[in-house]
Amino acid sequence: MALSRRTLLAQAAVSATTVAAGSSTPPTAAAASPASPAPNTTTESLHGTIPQGAPDFVYVPLLVPPGVRELHVSYRYDKPPTPPGTPGNALDIGLFDQRGTALGGRGFRGWSGGARTEFFVRADGATPGYLPGPLEPGRWHIALGPYTVAPQGMPYEITVTFTHGEPAPPARAAYPPERVPGRGRAWYRGDCHVHSVHSDGRRTPSEIIGLARAAGLDFVNSSEHNTHSSHTAWAGAAESGLLVLTGEEITTRTGHVLAVGTDPGTFVDWRYRAREGRFARFAGAIRKAGGLVVPAHPHATCIGCAWKFGLAEADAVEVWNGAWTPDDEVSLASWDGLLCTGDAGRWLPALAHSDYHRDPDRLGGPQTVVLADDLSRGAIVAGLRSGRAYAAESSAVSVEFTAVTRHGAHAGIGEALTAAGPAAEVLVRLSVTGAEGCDLRLVTDQGLVLTVPAATSLEWRTTPARTAYVRAEVRHPPQAPPLPGPPAALTNPIWLRP
């Protein structure tokens, strides 16, 4: 039976910050290194019990001796039955090396959440989600994330296997190019919320490239949960003509946020809550690395998914996440409320992404269509930041949305139109293809001002005195009136100035 997108999102939250009962390694991801003919190995078992009320993260020390060629870790924990309505045990896992566990991630070596129960690290390779590199001797730490703990507590067992010997030559890091051939200044289609086997997805990066091209996308953003291990896995994307932005989904215990288009190799820590006042530091790190700060599914109902940090540090916000659901409707309404208090100089653009993990998720459903000077990281990020973008349910849907004055002044999506005065007439035009049978709607700072049923175009006149901004919605027919139907497209606003 197919799972709903929100069920999958809840499972993804569990995998990003917990281990779901019965979870297993995706068949496309290597959980352990190839067996050596005659390994020189030693094994160590680590046991403990995590009680209710434990910290968000528990660090189990691990002494790595000299001369280790490979480190392999597996773990298990008890899942006792609990009364109805009482969460059971769920436990994440990751790894920090001898450089320590301090916030910022200097010693970070990988995170798999609950996506797999074992992993390995070597100089020349690692399980997806983990970083290859030297295995320096010293005190390492296995990071455990007790997402939920049953009343009985959570007994766990970790098995560590050291393979001794000369390390292999280190892997050479290669990243996807920052520019691929495009169409000059044009509208480019992308999906900035995508998961592969490097977190809790079920597809390899190469498989995702094929899906993206089939979906008509020009770019994607690599957004694995709490790890940047996939950045080197997209190096061959340019051959397909797909631009790959490198980023991360930072899944804190009080909300998820996308880092979009950061410098390759950038890691952003996730080990803090809104009450700790630390997010501004990490939002600044994202921007310093050339990326955008984009809160994801801000009103999702799964534990830890809803955004609690406020939007002061955001560069855009994801208002449409996968198949349209009631929490997306809330996200859209909340974002529109922000527009009412903003202006053309300072406002928060809206984006749409698939949050792709596995079937039945649909890569590029929805997608963001952005006006950019070329198909490059810098141009795409600049276009998204400016709000020159609209959301579409698929590459079949295209939108033209403009405002003009009698004297020929013109503005498009995300831009500001300066009229000859407060009472000067402005003509708003909307034209849509690929969404036959949909209702066209215009929304302003006063709310919904026009609905044209089953149309492909409309014209509407207003003035800056009456309208601070206008945005367009293309909606399928209502399924449960008086609620509107799910969208085929949503635009960012056009601002009107007197």
One Martini backbone bead per residue (centre of mass of N, CA, C, O) as a GRO file, in nm:
protein
  498
    1MET     BB    1   0.096   0.036   0.024
    2ALA     BB    2   0.075   0.359  -0.014
    3LEU     BB    3   0.223   0.635   0.111
    4SER     BB    4   0.204   0.921   0.239
    5ARG     BB    5   0.382   1.205   0.242
    6ARG     BB    6   0.351   1.262   0.551
    7THR     BB    7   0.444   0.987   0.644
    8LEU     BB    8   0.725   1.012   0.515
    9LEU     BB    9   0.809   1.267   0.669
   10ALA     BB   10   0.794   1.143   0.949
   11GLN     BB   11   1.005   0.924   0.886
   12ALA     BB   12   1.230   1.123   0.818
   13ALA     BB   13   1.246   1.250   1.098
   14VAL     BB   14   1.325   0.990   1.235
   15SER     BB   15   1.585   0.938   1.062
   16ALA     BB   16   1.725   1.216   1.133
   17THR     BB   17   1.650   1.185   1.472
   18THR     BB   18   1.608   0.863   1.422
   19VAL     BB   19   1.513   0.527   1.480
   20ALA     BB   20   1.331   0.311   1.310
   21ALA     BB   21   1.152   0.053   1.327
   22GLY     BB   22   1.298  -0.169   1.100
   23SER     BB   23   1.529  -0.045   0.982
   24SER     BB   24   1.730  -0.016   0.679
   25THR     BB   25   1.943  -0.058   0.439
   26PRO     BB   26   1.978   0.040   0.147
   27PRO     BB   27   2.043  -0.141  -0.139
   28THR     BB   28   2.228   0.107  -0.268
   29ALA     BB   29   2.391   0.087   0.003
   30ALA     BB   30   2.685   0.066   0.175
   31ALA     BB   31   2.729  -0.073   0.497
   32ALA     BB   32   2.992  -0.230   0.411
   33SER     BB   33   3.282  -0.340   0.355
   34PRO     BB   34   3.475  -0.529   0.196
   35ALA     BB   35   3.596  -0.825   0.233
   36SER     BB   36   3.867  -0.962   0.370
   37PRO     BB   37   4.051  -1.241   0.344
   38ALA     BB   38   4.255  -1.153   0.615
   39PRO     BB   39   4.169  -1.005   0.874
   40ASN     BB   40   4.300  -0.765   1.112
   41THR     BB   41   4.105  -0.795   1.397
   42THR     BB   42   3.908  -0.602   1.631
   43THR     BB   43   3.670  -0.613   1.911
   44GLU     BB   44   3.410  -0.395   2.046
   45SER     BB   45   3.191  -0.347   2.328
   46LEU     BB   46   2.907  -0.126   2.384
   47HIS     BB   47   2.725  -0.029   2.676
   48GLY     BB   48   2.383   0.086   2.758
   49THR     BB   49   2.154   0.332   2.920
   50ILE     BB   50   1.880   0.529   2.830
   51PRO     BB   51   1.699   0.759   2.980
   52GLN     BB   52   1.468   0.940   3.062
   53GLY     BB   53   1.572   1.272   2.999
   54ALA     BB   54   1.778   1.286   2.804
   55PRO     BB   55   1.976   1.410   2.605
   56ASP     BB   56   1.993   1.468   2.271
   57PHE     BB   57   2.306   1.382   2.325
   58VAL     BB   58   2.523   1.094   2.318
   59TYR     BB   59   2.869   1.027   2.412
   60VAL     BB   60   3.070   0.761   2.307
   61PRO     BB   61   3.361   0.650   2.383
   62LEU     BB   62   3.655   0.590   2.156
   63LEU     BB   63   3.948   0.401   2.128
   64VAL     BB   64   4.190   0.464   1.886
   65PRO     BB   65   4.434   0.299   1.758
   66PRO     BB   66   4.702   0.241   1.609
   67GLY     BB   67   4.680   0.115   1.280
   68VAL     BB   68   4.407   0.189   1.141
   69ARG     BB   69   4.218   0.119   0.844
   70GLU     BB   70   3.931   0.037   0.982
   71LEU     BB   71   3.592   0.140   1.068
   72HIS     BB   72   3.332  -0.049   1.237
   73VAL     BB   73   2.972   0.001   1.288
   74SER     BB   74   2.727  -0.131   1.516
   75TYR     BB   75   2.367  -0.143   1.614
   76ARG     BB   76   2.147  -0.173   1.905
   77TYR     BB   77   1.802  -0.173   2.042
   78ASP     BB   78   1.545  -0.154   2.242
   79LYS     BB   79   1.173  -0.235   2.176
   80PRO     BB   80   0.945  -0.187   2.375
   81PRO     BB   81   0.645  -0.183   2.475
   82THR     BB   82   0.378   0.059   2.468
   83PRO     BB   83   0.147   0.257   2.535
   84PRO     BB   84  -0.089   0.423   2.411
   85GLY     BB   85   0.072   0.734   2.320
   86THR     BB   86   0.361   0.614   2.375
   87PRO     BB   87   0.667   0.645   2.308
   88GLY     BB   88   0.925   0.487   2.182
   89ASN     BB   89   1.212   0.374   2.075
   90ALA     BB   90   1.469   0.609   1.940
   91LEU     BB   91   1.788   0.592   1.746
   92ASP     BB   92   2.070   0.755   1.669
   93ILE     BB   93   2.371   0.794   1.448
   94GLY     BB   94   2.730   0.878   1.483
   95LEU     BB   95   3.054   1.061   1.410
   96PHE     BB   96   3.358   1.138   1.595
   97ASP     BB   97   3.666   1.246   1.624
   98GLN     BB   98   3.962   1.355   1.786
   99ARG     BB   99   3.855   1.667   1.761
  100GLY     BB  100   3.558   1.636   1.850
  101THR     BB  101   3.213   1.766   1.967
  102ALA     BB  102   3.196   2.043   1.903
  103LEU     BB  103   3.034   2.298   1.806
  104GLY     BB  104   3.058   2.286   1.430
  105GLY     BB  105   3.222   2.006   1.340
  106ARG     BB  106   3.532   1.938   1.332
  107GLY     BB  107   3.484   1.608   1.411
  108PHE     BB  108   3.315   1.531   1.181
  109ARG     BB  109   3.216   1.191   1.016
  110GLY     BB  110   2.896   1.143   1.059
  111TRP     BB  111   2.547   1.060   0.948
  112SER     BB  112   2.237   0.836   0.973
  113GLY     BB  113   2.059   0.808   1.192
  114GLY     BB  114   1.803   0.565   1.085
  115ALA     BB  115   1.899   0.443   0.796
  116ARG     BB  116   2.118   0.268   0.964
  117THR     BB  117   2.310   0.000   1.153
  118GLU     BB  118   2.573   0.057   0.971
  119PHE     BB  119   2.935   0.140   0.939
  120PHE     BB  120   3.213   0.292   0.755
  121VAL     BB  121   3.572   0.391   0.779
  122ARG     BB  122   3.811   0.535   0.552
  123ALA     BB  123   4.041   0.689   0.363
  124ASP     BB  124   3.886   0.584   0.070
  125GLY     BB  125   3.609   0.543   0.243
  126ALA     BB  126   3.237   0.532   0.288
  127THR     BB  127   2.952   0.545   0.408
  128PRO     BB  128   2.684   0.689   0.348
  129GLY     BB  129   2.721   0.993   0.554
  130TYR     BB  130   3.032   0.960   0.541
  131LEU     BB  131   3.383   1.038   0.595
  132PRO     BB  132   3.659   1.020   0.452
  133GLY     BB  133   3.975   0.931   0.618
  134PRO     BB  134   4.169   0.950   0.866
  135LEU     BB  135   4.271   0.723   1.147
  136GLU     BB  136   4.325   0.867   1.416
  137PRO     BB  137   4.447   0.850   1.709
  138GLY     BB  138   4.211   0.831   1.983
  139ARG     BB  139   3.933   1.010   2.099
  140TRP     BB  140   3.635   0.908   2.015
  141HIS     BB  141   3.278   0.940   1.897
  142ILE     BB  142   2.963   0.817   1.955
  143ALA     BB  143   2.661   0.937   1.833
  144LEU     BB  144   2.361   0.976   2.016
  145GLY     BB  145   1.997   1.003   1.933
  146PRO     BB  146   1.737   1.037   2.158
  147TYR     BB  147   1.432   1.097   2.054
  148THR     BB  148   1.289   0.847   2.200
  149VAL     BB  149   1.179   0.727   2.534
  150ALA     BB  150   1.096   0.483   2.715
  151PRO     BB  151   1.008   0.413   3.035
  152GLN     BB  152   1.233   0.170   3.043
  153GLY     BB  153   1.424   0.259   2.844
  154MET     BB  154   1.759   0.235   2.651
  155PRO     BB  155   1.910  -0.025   2.551
  156TYR     BB  156   2.249  -0.070   2.425
  157GLU     BB  157   2.458  -0.184   2.135
  158ILE     BB  158   2.805  -0.162   2.040
  159THR     BB  159   2.996  -0.252   1.748
  160VAL     BB  160   3.355  -0.260   1.712
  161THR     BB  161   3.569  -0.270   1.419
  162PHE     BB  162   3.913  -0.328   1.370
  163THR     BB  163   4.129  -0.266   1.100
  164HIS     BB  164   4.453  -0.354   1.043
  165GLY     BB  165   4.682  -0.132   0.877
  166GLU     BB  166   4.747   0.005   0.593
  167PRO     BB  167   4.645   0.269   0.444
  168ALA     BB  168   4.487   0.399   0.205
  169PRO     BB  169   4.464   0.611  -0.017
  170PRO     BB  170   4.322   0.894  -0.040
  171ALA     BB  171   4.057   1.053  -0.131
  172ARG     BB  172   3.946   1.248  -0.398
  173ALA     BB  173   3.807   1.550  -0.422
  174ALA     BB  174   3.493   1.601  -0.604
  175TYR     BB  175   3.293   1.843  -0.770
  176PRO     BB  176   3.051   2.005  -0.890
  177PRO     BB  177   2.981   2.231  -1.100
  178GLU     BB  178   2.886   2.587  -1.110
  179ARG     BB  179   2.849   2.533  -1.428
  180VAL     BB  180   2.620   2.509  -1.701
  181PRO     BB  181   2.469   2.486  -1.980
  182GLY     BB  182   2.245   2.726  -2.104
  183ARG     BB  183   1.999   3.012  -2.187
  184GLY     BB  184   2.064   3.226  -2.023
  185ARG     BB  185   1.822   3.436  -1.977
  186ALA     BB  186   1.598   3.243  -1.771
  187TRP     BB  187   1.383   2.982  -1.700
  188TYR     BB  188   1.442   2.771  -1.415
  189ARG     BB  189   1.429   2.434  -1.300
  190GLY     BB  190   1.378   2.326  -0.950
  191ASP     BB  191   1.512   2.117  -0.664
  192CYS     BB  192   1.597   2.188  -0.307
  193HIS     BB  193   1.465   1.892  -0.195
  194VAL     BB  194   1.695   1.624  -0.166
  195HIS     BB  195   1.728   1.262  -0.130
  196SER     BB  196   1.963   1.015  -0.059
  197VAL     BB  197   2.175   0.761   0.054
  198HIS     BB  198   2.319   0.986   0.244
  199SER     BB  199   2.057   0.927   0.401
  200ASP     BB  200   1.700   0.848   0.359
  201GLY     BB  201   1.721   0.756   0.084
  202ARG     BB  202   1.683   0.535  -0.231
  203ARG     BB  203   1.887   0.701  -0.406
  204THR     BB  204   2.120   0.776  -0.613
  205PRO     BB  205   2.261   1.034  -0.763
  206SER     BB  206   2.244   0.912  -1.051
  207GLU     BB  207   1.939   0.855  -1.035
  208ILE     BB  208   1.849   1.147  -0.981
  209ILE     BB  209   1.944   1.267  -1.241
  210GLY     BB  210   1.746   1.110  -1.419
  211LEU     BB  211   1.485   1.214  -1.282
  212ALA     BB  212   1.533   1.516  -1.331
  213ARG     BB  213   1.536   1.511  -1.639
  214ALA     BB  214   1.253   1.376  -1.670
  215ALA     BB  215   1.121   1.636  -1.505
  216GLY     BB  216   1.262   1.907  -1.632
  217LEU     BB  217   1.524   1.978  -1.490
  218ASP     BB  218   1.812   2.200  -1.416
  219PHE     BB  219   1.805   2.169  -1.090
  220VAL     BB  220   1.966   2.081  -0.776
  221ASN     BB  221   1.968   2.010  -0.417
  222SER     BB  222   2.175   1.893  -0.180
  223SER     BB  223   1.977   1.757   0.120
  224GLU     BB  224   2.103   1.625   0.368
  225HIS     BB  225   2.097   1.492   0.677
  226ASN     BB  226   2.353   1.617   0.861
  227THR     BB  227   2.524   1.609   0.578
  228HIS     BB  228   2.810   1.631   0.320
  229SER     BB  229   2.888   1.357   0.170
  230SER     BB  230   2.752   1.406  -0.127
  231HIS     BB  231   2.921   1.627  -0.277
  232THR     BB  232   3.117   1.408  -0.428
  233ALA     BB  233   2.872   1.241  -0.585
  234TRP     BB  234   2.820   1.486  -0.827
  235ALA     BB  235   3.054   1.518  -1.042
  236GLY     BB  236   2.885   1.387  -1.308
  237ALA     BB  237   2.641   1.587  -1.374
  238ALA     BB  238   2.736   1.760  -1.624
  239GLU     BB  239   2.685   1.543  -1.847
  240SER     BB  240   2.359   1.597  -1.821
  241GLY     BB  241   2.306   1.924  -1.757
  242LEU     BB  242   2.304   1.930  -1.447
  243LEU     BB  243   2.260   2.132  -1.175
  244VAL     BB  244   2.450   2.114  -0.866
  245LEU     BB  245   2.373   2.189  -0.551
  246THR     BB  246   2.518   2.245  -0.239
  247GLY     BB  247   2.403   2.105   0.082
  248GLU     BB  248   2.143   2.097   0.346
  249GLU     BB  249   1.961   1.936   0.614
  250ILE     BB  250   1.872   2.088   0.913
  251THR     BB  251   1.777   1.871   1.194
  252THR     BB  252   1.631   1.978   1.443
  253ARG     BB  253   1.423   1.974   1.735
  254THR     BB  254   1.293   2.279   1.609
  255GLY     BB  255   1.358   2.223   1.305
  256HIS     BB  256   1.389   2.274   0.953
  257VAL     BB  257   1.675   2.350   0.727
  258LEU     BB  258   1.794   2.491   0.433
  259ALA     BB  259   2.091   2.460   0.248
  260VAL     BB  260   2.146   2.666  -0.040
  261GLY     BB  261   2.431   2.680  -0.223
  262THR     BB  262   2.686   2.594  -0.100
  263ASP     BB  263   2.986   2.530  -0.054
  264PRO     BB  264   3.172   2.287  -0.109
  265GLY     BB  265   3.204   2.116   0.207
  266THR     BB  266   2.972   2.224   0.375
  267PHE     BB  267   2.903   2.232   0.725
  268VAL     BB  268   2.601   2.204   0.934
  269ASP     BB  269   2.492   2.224   1.233
  270TRP     BB  270   2.216   2.056   1.456
  271ARG     BB  271   2.291   2.085   1.787
  272TYR     BB  272   2.000   2.251   1.850
  273ARG     BB  273   1.781   2.491   1.988
  274ALA     BB  274   1.587   2.764   2.001
  275ARG     BB  275   1.644   2.833   2.314
  276GLU     BB  276   1.975   2.877   2.263
  277GLY     BB  277   2.052   3.106   2.043
  278ARG     BB  278   2.231   2.972   1.770
  279PHE     BB  279   2.126   3.013   1.475
  280ALA     BB  280   2.265   3.270   1.368
  281ARG     BB  281   2.543   3.142   1.331
  282PHE     BB  282   2.449   2.931   1.105
  283ALA     BB  283   2.321   3.124   0.909
  284GLY     BB  284   2.584   3.281   0.860
  285ALA     BB  285   2.742   3.037   0.745
  286ILE     BB  286   2.568   2.996   0.497
  287ARG     BB  287   2.613   3.278   0.371
  288LYS     BB  288   2.925   3.269   0.368
  289ALA     BB  289   2.890   3.006   0.164
  290GLY     BB  290   2.658   3.122  -0.051
  291GLY     BB  291   2.380   3.073   0.083
  292LEU     BB  292   2.057   2.964   0.179
  293VAL     BB  293   1.789   3.027   0.411
  294VAL     BB  294   1.539   2.749   0.437
  295PRO     BB  295   1.265   2.680   0.567
  296ALA     BB  296   1.103   2.374   0.628
  297HIS     BB  297   0.806   2.276   0.665
  298PRO     BB  298   0.691   2.485   0.907
  299HIS     BB  299   0.390   2.308   0.959
  300ALA     BB  300   0.463   2.044   1.039
  301THR     BB  301   0.355   1.754   1.250
  302CYS     BB  302   0.608   1.637   1.314
  303ILE     BB  303   0.851   1.570   1.520
  304GLY     BB  304   1.062   1.854   1.484
  305CYS     BB  305   0.955   2.002   1.203
  306ALA     BB  306   0.868   2.258   1.310
  307TRP     BB  307   0.920   2.601   1.301
  308LYS     BB  308   1.092   2.786   1.595
  309PHE     BB  309   1.304   3.041   1.501
  310GLY     BB  310   1.198   3.202   1.298
  311LEU     BB  311   1.252   3.462   1.016
  312ALA     BB  312   1.500   3.661   1.046
  313GLU     BB  313   1.724   3.447   0.898
  314ALA     BB  314   1.575   3.430   0.640
  315ASP     BB  315   1.563   3.409   0.266
  316ALA     BB  316   1.340   3.185   0.267
  317VAL     BB  317   1.038   2.976   0.204
  318GLU     BB  318   0.873   2.670   0.244
  319VAL     BB  319   0.528   2.632   0.125
  320TRP     BB  320   0.592   2.370  -0.061
  321ASN     BB  321   0.567   2.011   0.025
  322GLY     BB  322   0.488   1.830  -0.192
  323ALA     BB  323   0.207   1.715  -0.144
  324TRP     BB  324  -0.077   1.867  -0.084
  325THR     BB  325  -0.149   2.006   0.243
  326PRO     BB  326  -0.266   2.165   0.516
  327ASP     BB  327   0.020   2.276   0.604
  328ASP     BB  328   0.061   2.432   0.340
  329GLU     BB  329  -0.174   2.626   0.375
  330VAL     BB  330  -0.053   2.751   0.631
  331SER     BB  331   0.214   2.845   0.508
  332LEU     BB  332   0.089   3.034   0.301
  333ALA     BB  333  -0.068   3.218   0.499
  334SER     BB  334   0.176   3.305   0.670
  335TRP     BB  335   0.336   3.431   0.441
  336ASP     BB  336   0.123   3.641   0.358
  337GLY     BB  337   0.131   3.788   0.630
  338LEU     BB  338   0.420   3.895   0.586
  339LEU     BB  339   0.362   4.072   0.338
  340CYS     BB  340   0.177   4.278   0.492
  341THR     BB  341   0.458   4.378   0.659
  342GLY     BB  342   0.597   4.448   0.403
  343ASP     BB  343   0.818   4.514   0.120
  344ALA     BB  344   1.009   4.563  -0.163
  345GLY     BB  345   1.280   4.565   0.026
  346ARG     BB  346   1.140   4.349   0.250
  347TRP     BB  347   1.119   4.005   0.180
  348LEU     BB  348   0.984   3.663   0.155
  349PRO     BB  349   1.035   3.412  -0.031
  350ALA     BB  350   0.882   3.152  -0.216
  351LEU     BB  351   0.901   2.793  -0.210
  352ALA     BB  352   0.934   2.468  -0.396
  353HIS     BB  353   0.930   2.113  -0.297
  354SER     BB  354   0.952   1.756  -0.274
  355ASP     BB  355   1.113   1.584  -0.068
  356TYR     BB  356   1.287   1.356  -0.177
  357HIS     BB  357   1.318   0.983  -0.122
  358ARG     BB  358   1.072   0.804  -0.247
  359ASP     BB  359   0.851   0.602  -0.328
  360PRO     BB  360   0.593   0.825  -0.428
  361ASP     BB  361   0.771   1.031  -0.484
  362ARG     BB  362   0.821   1.347  -0.681
  363LEU     BB  363   1.037   1.473  -0.866
  364GLY     BB  364   0.938   1.802  -0.906
  365GLY     BB  365   0.688   1.761  -0.679
  366PRO     BB  366   0.751   2.029  -0.666
  367GLN     BB  367   0.868   2.346  -0.817
  368THR     BB  368   1.113   2.589  -0.905
  369VAL     BB  369   1.086   2.894  -1.096
  370VAL     BB  370   1.371   3.073  -1.222
  371LEU     BB  371   1.514   3.384  -1.277
  372ALA     BB  372   1.820   3.371  -1.470
  373ASP     BB  373   2.122   3.445  -1.625
  374ASP     BB  374   2.211   3.145  -1.555
  375LEU     BB  375   2.351   2.809  -1.512
  376SER     BB  376   2.428   2.889  -1.192
  377ARG     BB  377   2.481   2.924  -0.872
  378GLY     BB  378   2.477   3.236  -0.851
  379ALA     BB  379   2.218   3.286  -1.025
  380ILE     BB  380   2.017   3.108  -0.874
  381VAL     BB  381   2.048   3.229  -0.592
  382ALA     BB  382   1.974   3.518  -0.676
  383GLY     BB  383   1.688   3.455  -0.779
  384LEU     BB  384   1.576   3.337  -0.516
  385ARG     BB  385   1.637   3.581  -0.329
  386SER     BB  386   1.453   3.787  -0.506
  387GLY     BB  387   1.178   3.625  -0.611
  388ARG     BB  388   1.220   3.521  -0.917
  389ALA     BB  389   0.951   3.318  -0.860
  390TYR     BB  390   0.782   2.999  -0.907
  391ALA     BB  391   0.534   2.755  -0.859
  392ALA     BB  392   0.516   2.402  -0.964
  393GLU     BB  393   0.394   2.078  -1.013
  394SER     BB  394   0.537   2.096  -1.303
  395SER     BB  395   0.682   2.122  -1.626
  396ALA     BB  396   0.391   2.176  -1.763
  397VAL     BB  397   0.395   2.444  -1.597
  398SER     BB  398   0.319   2.787  -1.693
  399VAL     BB  399   0.401   3.137  -1.611
  400GLU     BB  400   0.248   3.466  -1.662
  401PHE     BB  401   0.339   3.769  -1.467
  402THR     BB  402   0.208   4.106  -1.481
  403ALA     BB  403   0.278   4.470  -1.465
  404VAL     BB  404   0.121   4.777  -1.592
  405THR     BB  405   0.127   5.092  -1.731
  406ARG     BB  406   0.030   5.352  -1.933
  407HIS     BB  407   0.361   5.428  -1.961
  408GLY     BB  408   0.519   5.124  -1.959
  409ALA     BB  409   0.556   5.015  -1.700
  410HIS     BB  410   0.733   4.719  -1.562
  411ALA     BB  411   0.650   4.395  -1.399
  412GLY     BB  412   0.742   4.107  -1.229
  413ILE     BB  413   0.824   3.857  -1.056
  414GLY     BB  414   0.957   4.007  -0.763
  415GLU     BB  415   0.878   4.296  -0.839
  416ALA     BB  416   0.867   4.654  -0.887
  417LEU     BB  417   0.610   4.901  -0.939
  418THR     BB  418   0.621   5.230  -1.070
  419ALA     BB  419   0.405   5.475  -1.054
  420ALA     BB  420   0.253   5.802  -1.096
  421GLY     BB  421   0.069   5.717  -0.846
  422PRO     BB  422  -0.177   5.615  -0.633
  423ALA     BB  423  -0.405   5.643  -0.889
  424ALA     BB  424  -0.264   5.473  -1.083
  425GLU     BB  425  -0.303   5.259  -1.331
  426VAL     BB  426  -0.301   4.894  -1.315
  427LEU     BB  427  -0.208   4.612  -1.514
  428VAL     BB  428  -0.300   4.274  -1.471
  429ARG     BB  429  -0.135   3.970  -1.585
  430LEU     BB  430  -0.250   3.626  -1.658
  431SER     BB  431  -0.074   3.324  -1.772
  432VAL     BB  432  -0.152   2.974  -1.854
  433THR     BB  433   0.010   2.654  -1.882
  434GLY     BB  434  -0.082   2.321  -1.805
  435ALA     BB  435  -0.388   2.410  -1.644
  436GLU     BB  436  -0.649   2.284  -1.713
  437GLY     BB  437  -0.936   2.377  -1.520
  438CYS     BB  438  -0.833   2.607  -1.360
  439ASP     BB  439  -0.812   2.842  -1.116
  440LEU     BB  440  -0.790   3.193  -1.102
  441ARG     BB  441  -0.593   3.390  -0.864
  442LEU     BB  442  -0.602   3.690  -0.664
  443VAL     BB  443  -0.367   3.830  -0.424
  444THR     BB  444  -0.363   4.057  -0.155
  445ASP     BB  445  -0.348   4.253   0.128
  446GLN     BB  446  -0.679   4.193   0.135
  447GLY     BB  447  -0.677   3.932  -0.037
  448LEU     BB  448  -0.914   3.787  -0.214
  449VAL     BB  449  -1.011   3.950  -0.539
  450LEU     BB  450  -0.991   3.702  -0.760
  451THR     BB  451  -1.199   3.469  -0.960
  452VAL     BB  452  -1.134   3.236  -1.236
  453PRO     BB  453  -1.284   2.992  -1.379
  454ALA     BB  454  -1.155   2.789  -1.596
  455ALA     BB  455  -0.866   2.932  -1.681
  456THR     BB  456  -0.575   3.093  -1.871
  457SER     BB  457  -0.675   3.400  -1.827
  458LEU     BB  458  -0.614   3.749  -1.711
  459GLU     BB  459  -0.755   4.071  -1.606
  460TRP     BB  460  -0.649   4.353  -1.386
  461ARG     BB  461  -0.743   4.643  -1.198
  462THR     BB  462  -0.541   4.897  -1.030
  463THR     BB  463  -0.379   5.051  -0.742
  464PRO     BB  464  -0.153   5.150  -0.506
  465ALA     BB  465  -0.374   5.238  -0.300
  466ARG     BB  466  -0.515   4.940  -0.302
  467THR     BB  467  -0.220   4.796  -0.371
  468ALA     BB  468   0.078   4.653  -0.260
  469TYR     BB  469   0.013   4.357  -0.367
  470VAL     BB  470   0.045   4.080  -0.610
  471ARG     BB  471  -0.076   3.746  -0.647
  472ALA     BB  472  -0.072   3.407  -0.777
  473GLU     BB  473  -0.321   3.146  -0.838
  474VAL     BB  474  -0.333   2.794  -0.931
  475ARG     BB  475  -0.631   2.600  -0.915
  476HIS     BB  476  -0.785   2.341  -0.847
  477PRO     BB  477  -1.060   2.214  -0.794
  478PRO     BB  478  -1.255   2.173  -0.544
  479GLN     BB  479  -1.285   1.907  -0.291
  480ALA     BB  480  -1.374   2.098  -0.014
  481PRO     BB  481  -1.592   2.294   0.020
  482PRO     BB  482  -1.454   2.615   0.062
  483LEU     BB  483  -1.201   2.498  -0.013
  484PRO     BB  484  -0.942   2.500  -0.196
  485GLY     BB  485  -0.759   2.376  -0.420
  486PRO     BB  486  -0.494   2.260  -0.536
  487PRO     BB  487  -0.205   2.353  -0.672
  488ALA     BB  488  -0.029   2.433  -0.981
  489ALA     BB  489   0.034   2.740  -0.887
  490LEU     BB  490   0.274   2.989  -0.752
  491THR     BB  491   0.346   3.322  -0.666
  492ASN     BB  492   0.515   3.581  -0.634
  493PRO     BB  493   0.519   3.908  -0.594
  494ILE     BB  494   0.389   4.220  -0.691
  495TRP     BB  495   0.491   4.545  -0.648
  496LEU     BB  496   0.332   4.859  -0.550
  497ARG     BB  497   0.415   5.194  -0.644
  498PRO     BB  498   0.354   5.545  -0.643
   0.00000   0.00000   0.00000
